[in-house]
């Protein structure tokens, strides 16, 4: 396996080589200076590591080039411990990375991160999963408007009016946005009747999640009652997961929480709630991978029921989604896992943050 690291201290090469030898890993590392670019004629590599701003070309742009030119490579973004995670650059970098690690880069964490991505790919490279979903005549299509809005919101020049116009291109989705905008989940009191006001009320990230909800849960494959119940849990899970992480990571967790149960809507999968073989978590993750959503979201959906099986430690998107899905479904989170990541003491506080079901209010 070949690893390319851009903009980090090449003087630590011996430290990394020693650790790889200790693990018995036949990996080689190439250290490139700040300002290095990614070109089509580069020798192929398996892992690419860079910081947010490794040189004249920013980290998010480098990661995007790697995704286009070397799509099988594991992409790792490094952030300083003091990095402001609310910035647009960080959000874009998170979208393009399979993993986020702290700087200075720790060799143990690098090995764990790479192996965990490999584990996830093997998990989803499941013949039973492919066979079941391959037999479905029509998988839910990618959320085109959500992806279009995501690209639009990365443009610092994009106005709320431009966003409203993009939403208005699909009258059916626009009508559902307005209806949900005035629902118990998002209502701020005054009724909203136009798209620009909806954008202002919701904010960009909440709007993205709302559009994704409509597109992801708006197809065929389940009864209207089941779809309504899944959507209700999805919105509650999303809202809770967002509160469990700081900065831009919160938005990743919110999106992953929103999509945690999307696999239940796939024919032949809904009954597989866990254990061995096919289940809705893996099926949903496989679908999200086909849609091209960020790997942290795919991973969180795949491991939502068993976060302790991940090689990487810590409490990030997968941990937040595990807790949120469990509490919303009135299940007990994995306390051994929470204890191992130092978060068990927060569980009583998190229980108090669970929102009631809007379906109960209607009933």
C-alpha positions as CSV (number, residue, x, y, z in Angstrom):
1,X,0.0,0.0,0.0
2,X,1.3,3.5,-0.9
3,X,0.5,6.5,1.2
4,X,1.0,10.1,0.1
5,X,1.3,12.8,2.8
6,X,1.3,16.5,1.7
7,X,2.6,19.4,3.8
8,X,3.6,17.5,6.9
9,X,7.0,17.1,8.6
10,X,9.0,14.6,6.5
11,X,11.6,14.5,9.4
12,X,9.1,12.1,11.1
13,X,9.5,9.5,8.3
14,X,11.6,7.2,10.4
15,X,9.0,7.2,13.2
16,X,6.2,6.2,10.8
17,X,8.3,3.6,9.1
18,X,9.2,2.0,12.5
19,X,5.5,1.8,13.5
20,X,4.5,0.2,10.2
21,X,7.3,-2.3,10.6
22,X,6.1,-3.1,14.2
23,X,2.6,-3.7,12.8
24,X,4.0,-5.9,10.0
25,X,2.4,-3.6,7.4
26,X,4.0,-3.5,3.9
27,X,3.1,0.1,3.4
28,X,5.3,2.9,1.9
29,X,4.9,6.6,2.6
30,X,5.8,9.4,0.2
31,X,6.2,12.8,1.9
32,X,5.4,15.8,-0.4
33,X,6.1,19.4,0.5
34,X,3.5,22.2,0.8
35,X,2.3,23.4,-2.6
36,X,2.5,19.9,-4.2
37,X,-0.4,19.2,-6.5
38,X,-2.2,16.0,-7.7
39,X,-1.8,15.2,-11.3
40,X,-3.2,12.4,-13.6
41,X,0.3,11.1,-14.4
42,X,1.3,10.6,-10.8
43,X,2.1,7.0,-9.7
44,X,-1.1,5.5,-8.2
45,X,-1.5,5.6,-4.5
46,X,-3.9,4.1,-2.0
47,X,-4.1,6.8,0.8
48,X,-3.8,10.6,0.5
49,X,-3.3,12.8,3.5
50,X,-3.4,16.6,3.6
51,X,-4.2,19.5,5.8
52,X,-6.9,22.1,5.3
53,X,-4.5,24.5,3.6
54,X,-1.4,22.6,2.6
55,X,-0.1,25.2,0.2
56,X,-1.3,27.4,-2.7
57,X,-4.0,24.7,-3.5
58,X,-6.4,24.3,-0.6
59,X,-7.0,21.0,1.1
60,X,-10.7,20.7,-0.1
61,X,-9.6,21.2,-3.7
62,X,-6.8,18.6,-3.4
63,X,-9.2,16.1,-1.9
64,X,-11.7,16.8,-4.8
65,X,-8.9,16.2,-7.3
66,X,-7.9,12.9,-5.6
67,X,-11.6,11.8,-5.7
68,X,-11.7,12.5,-9.4
69,X,-8.3,11.1,-10.4
70,X,-7.8,8.3,-7.9
71,X,-11.3,7.4,-6.7
72,X,-10.2,4.2,-4.8
73,X,-7.7,6.1,-2.6
74,X,-8.6,6.7,1.1
75,X,-8.7,10.5,1.6
76,X,-7.7,11.9,5.1
77,X,-8.0,15.5,6.2
78,X,-5.8,16.8,9.0
79,X,-7.2,19.6,11.2
80,X,-5.3,21.6,13.9
81,X,-6.8,21.1,17.3
82,X,-7.6,24.8,17.4
83,X,-9.2,24.8,13.9
84,X,-12.5,26.7,13.7
85,X,-14.8,23.9,12.5
86,X,-17.5,26.3,11.5
87,X,-15.8,27.6,8.4
88,X,-16.9,26.9,4.8
89,X,-13.4,25.4,4.0
90,X,-13.8,22.9,6.8
91,X,-17.3,21.9,5.8
92,X,-16.1,21.3,2.2
93,X,-13.1,19.4,3.4
94,X,-15.3,17.2,5.6
95,X,-17.4,16.4,2.5
96,X,-14.4,15.3,0.6
97,X,-12.6,13.2,3.2
98,X,-13.1,9.7,4.4
99,X,-11.5,10.5,7.7
100,X,-10.5,13.5,9.8
101,X,-7.5,13.3,12.0
102,X,-5.8,15.8,14.3
103,X,-2.5,17.5,13.6
104,X,0.3,16.6,14.3
105,X,-0.5,13.4,12.5
106,X,-0.3,10.4,14.8
107,X,1.0,7.2,13.1
108,X,-1.3,4.9,15.2
109,X,-4.3,6.9,14.2
110,X,-3.3,6.9,10.6
111,X,-3.1,3.1,10.6
112,X,-6.5,2.8,12.4
113,X,-8.1,5.3,10.0
114,X,-7.0,3.5,6.9
115,X,-7.9,0.0,8.1
116,X,-11.4,1.2,9.2
117,X,-12.1,2.5,5.7
118,X,-11.0,-0.8,4.3
119,X,-13.3,-2.6,6.8
120,X,-16.2,-0.5,5.7
121,X,-15.6,-1.2,2.1
122,X,-15.5,-4.9,2.9
123,X,-18.7,-4.7,4.9
124,X,-20.5,-3.1,2.0
125,X,-18.9,-5.5,-0.5
126,X,-21.5,-8.1,0.6
127,X,-22.7,-10.5,-2.0
128,X,-26.1,-11.0,-0.3
129,X,-26.5,-7.2,-0.2
130,X,-25.6,-6.8,-3.8
131,X,-27.9,-9.7,-4.8
132,X,-30.9,-8.3,-2.9
133,X,-30.5,-4.7,-4.1
134,X,-29.5,-5.9,-7.6
135,X,-32.9,-7.6,-7.8
136,X,-34.8,-4.5,-7.0
137,X,-36.3,-3.1,-10.2
138,X,-35.9,0.5,-9.2
139,X,-33.7,1.8,-6.4
140,X,-34.4,5.2,-5.1
141,X,-32.7,7.8,-7.4
142,X,-30.0,10.1,-6.1
143,X,-31.3,13.2,-4.4
144,X,-30.6,15.6,-7.3
145,X,-32.0,18.8,-5.8
146,X,-30.1,18.2,-2.6
147,X,-26.8,17.6,-4.4
148,X,-27.5,20.7,-6.6
149,X,-28.1,22.9,-3.5
150,X,-25.0,21.5,-1.8
151,X,-22.9,22.7,-4.8
152,X,-24.7,26.0,-4.8
153,X,-24.2,26.7,-1.1
154,X,-20.4,26.2,-1.5
155,X,-20.4,29.4,-3.6
156,X,-19.9,32.3,-1.3
157,X,-21.7,34.5,-3.9
158,X,-24.9,32.5,-3.7
159,X,-27.8,34.5,-2.5
160,X,-30.9,33.4,-0.7
161,X,-32.8,34.4,-3.8
162,X,-30.7,32.1,-6.0
163,X,-31.4,29.3,-3.5
164,X,-35.1,30.0,-3.5
165,X,-35.1,30.0,-7.3
166,X,-33.3,26.6,-7.4
167,X,-36.0,25.2,-5.0
168,X,-38.8,26.6,-7.1
169,X,-37.6,24.6,-10.2
170,X,-39.4,21.6,-8.7
171,X,-43.0,22.7,-7.7
172,X,-43.7,19.4,-5.9
173,X,-40.6,19.6,-3.7
174,X,-41.2,23.4,-3.2
175,X,-44.8,22.7,-1.9
176,X,-43.5,20.0,0.5
177,X,-40.8,22.3,1.8
178,X,-43.4,25.0,2.6
179,X,-45.6,22.4,4.3
180,X,-42.8,21.0,6.4
181,X,-41.4,24.5,7.1
182,X,-44.7,25.3,8.8
183,X,-44.8,22.0,10.7
184,X,-44.1,21.4,14.4
185,X,-40.5,20.6,13.5
186,X,-39.6,23.9,12.0
187,X,-42.4,26.4,12.7
188,X,-41.4,29.7,14.2
189,X,-44.9,31.0,14.6
190,X,-45.7,33.1,11.6
191,X,-46.9,31.1,8.6
192,X,-44.4,30.9,5.7
193,X,-45.9,31.1,2.2
194,X,-42.9,31.8,-0.2
195,X,-39.6,30.1,-0.8
196,X,-37.3,33.0,0.1
197,X,-39.0,33.3,3.5
198,X,-38.6,29.6,3.9
199,X,-34.9,29.8,3.2
200,X,-34.5,32.7,5.7
201,X,-36.5,30.8,8.4
202,X,-34.8,27.5,8.1
203,X,-31.2,28.5,7.4
204,X,-29.1,26.8,4.8
205,X,-28.2,23.5,6.6
206,X,-31.7,22.9,7.9
207,X,-33.0,23.6,4.4
208,X,-30.6,21.0,2.9
209,X,-31.8,18.4,5.4
210,X,-35.4,19.2,4.7
211,X,-34.9,18.7,0.9
212,X,-33.0,15.5,1.5
213,X,-35.8,14.2,3.7
214,X,-38.3,14.9,0.9
215,X,-36.2,13.3,-1.8
216,X,-35.0,10.3,0.2
217,X,-38.4,9.4,1.7
218,X,-40.6,10.4,-1.2
219,X,-40.3,7.4,-3.5
220,X,-42.0,4.0,-3.7
221,X,-41.4,0.9,-1.7
222,X,-43.3,1.3,1.5
223,X,-46.7,2.1,2.8
224,X,-47.5,5.8,3.4
225,X,-47.9,5.0,7.1
226,X,-44.5,3.4,7.3
227,X,-42.9,6.2,5.3
228,X,-44.5,8.8,7.6
229,X,-43.2,6.9,10.7
230,X,-39.6,6.6,9.3
231,X,-39.6,10.3,8.3
232,X,-40.7,11.3,11.8
233,X,-38.0,9.3,13.4
234,X,-35.5,10.6,10.9
235,X,-36.2,14.3,11.7
236,X,-36.0,13.6,15.4
237,X,-32.8,11.6,15.1
238,X,-31.3,14.3,12.9
239,X,-32.1,17.1,15.4
240,X,-30.6,15.1,18.3
241,X,-27.5,13.9,16.5
242,X,-26.7,17.5,15.5
243,X,-26.7,18.6,19.2
244,X,-24.1,15.9,20.1
245,X,-21.2,17.2,18.1
246,X,-19.6,20.7,17.6
247,X,-19.1,22.8,14.5
248,X,-19.3,21.4,11.0
249,X,-19.2,17.8,12.4
250,X,-22.7,18.6,13.7
251,X,-24.1,19.0,10.2
252,X,-22.5,15.7,9.1
253,X,-24.2,14.0,12.1
254,X,-27.5,15.6,11.4
255,X,-27.5,14.4,7.8
256,X,-26.4,10.9,8.8
257,X,-29.1,10.8,11.4
258,X,-31.6,11.8,8.9
259,X,-30.7,8.9,6.6
260,X,-30.1,6.3,9.3
261,X,-33.3,4.3,8.5
262,X,-33.4,4.9,4.7
263,X,-32.6,1.2,4.2
264,X,-36.0,0.3,5.8
265,X,-37.7,1.6,2.6
266,X,-35.9,-0.8,0.3
267,X,-37.8,-3.9,-0.8
268,X,-36.6,-7.1,0.8
269,X,-34.5,-5.3,3.5
270,X,-37.0,-3.7,5.9
271,X,-37.4,-6.8,8.1
272,X,-33.6,-7.2,8.7
273,X,-33.1,-5.2,11.8
274,X,-29.8,-6.5,12.8
275,X,-27.7,-9.6,13.6
276,X,-26.0,-11.6,11.0
277,X,-26.5,-11.1,7.3
278,X,-28.5,-8.3,5.5
279,X,-29.9,-5.5,7.6
280,X,-31.4,-2.1,6.9
281,X,-28.3,-0.2,8.2
282,X,-25.9,-1.9,5.8
283,X,-28.4,-1.7,2.9
284,X,-29.0,2.0,3.6
285,X,-25.2,2.7,3.7
286,X,-24.8,0.8,0.4
287,X,-27.5,3.0,-1.2
288,X,-25.9,6.2,0.2
289,X,-22.5,5.1,-1.2
290,X,-24.2,4.7,-4.6
291,X,-25.5,8.2,-4.3
292,X,-22.0,9.6,-3.6
293,X,-22.6,11.0,-0.1
294,X,-19.6,11.7,2.1
295,X,-18.0,8.6,3.6
296,X,-18.5,9.7,7.3
297,X,-22.2,9.7,6.6
298,X,-22.1,6.3,4.9
299,X,-20.0,4.8,7.8
300,X,-22.3,6.2,10.5
301,X,-25.4,4.6,8.8
302,X,-23.5,1.3,8.4
303,X,-22.3,1.1,12.0
304,X,-25.2,2.8,13.8
305,X,-26.1,-0.4,15.6
306,X,-22.6,-1.5,16.4
307,X,-20.2,1.4,16.8
308,X,-17.8,-0.6,18.9
309,X,-16.8,-2.7,15.9
310,X,-15.1,0.3,14.2
311,X,-11.3,0.3,14.4
312,X,-11.1,4.0,15.0
313,X,-11.6,5.3,18.6
314,X,-13.4,8.4,19.7
315,X,-16.9,9.7,19.5
316,X,-17.6,11.3,16.1
317,X,-20.4,11.0,13.6
318,X,-21.0,7.3,14.0
319,X,-21.1,7.7,17.8
320,X,-23.6,10.6,17.6
321,X,-25.8,8.7,15.2
322,X,-25.7,5.5,17.3
323,X,-26.9,7.4,20.4
324,X,-29.5,9.4,18.5
325,X,-31.1,6.4,16.7
326,X,-31.2,4.4,19.9
327,X,-32.7,7.1,22.1
328,X,-35.3,8.1,19.5
329,X,-36.3,4.5,19.1
330,X,-36.4,4.1,22.9
331,X,-33.5,1.6,22.9
332,X,-30.6,1.6,25.2
333,X,-27.3,2.8,23.6
334,X,-24.2,0.6,23.9
335,X,-22.9,1.6,27.3
336,X,-19.7,-0.3,26.9
337,X,-18.9,1.6,23.8
338,X,-19.8,5.0,25.4
339,X,-17.6,4.1,28.4
340,X,-14.7,3.3,26.0
341,X,-14.9,6.7,24.4
342,X,-15.4,8.6,27.6
343,X,-19.0,9.7,27.0
344,X,-21.1,7.5,29.2
345,X,-21.6,10.3,31.8
346,X,-23.4,12.4,29.2
347,X,-26.1,9.9,28.6
348,X,-28.6,11.2,31.2
349,X,-28.3,14.7,29.6
350,X,-28.8,13.3,26.1
351,X,-32.0,11.5,27.2
352,X,-33.5,14.9,28.1
353,X,-32.8,16.2,24.6
354,X,-35.0,13.7,22.8
355,X,-37.9,15.5,21.1
356,X,-41.5,14.0,21.2
357,X,-42.9,12.5,18.1
358,X,-44.9,15.0,16.0
359,X,-47.2,12.0,15.1
360,X,-48.2,11.8,18.7
361,X,-49.1,15.4,18.7
362,X,-51.3,15.0,15.7
363,X,-53.0,11.9,17.2
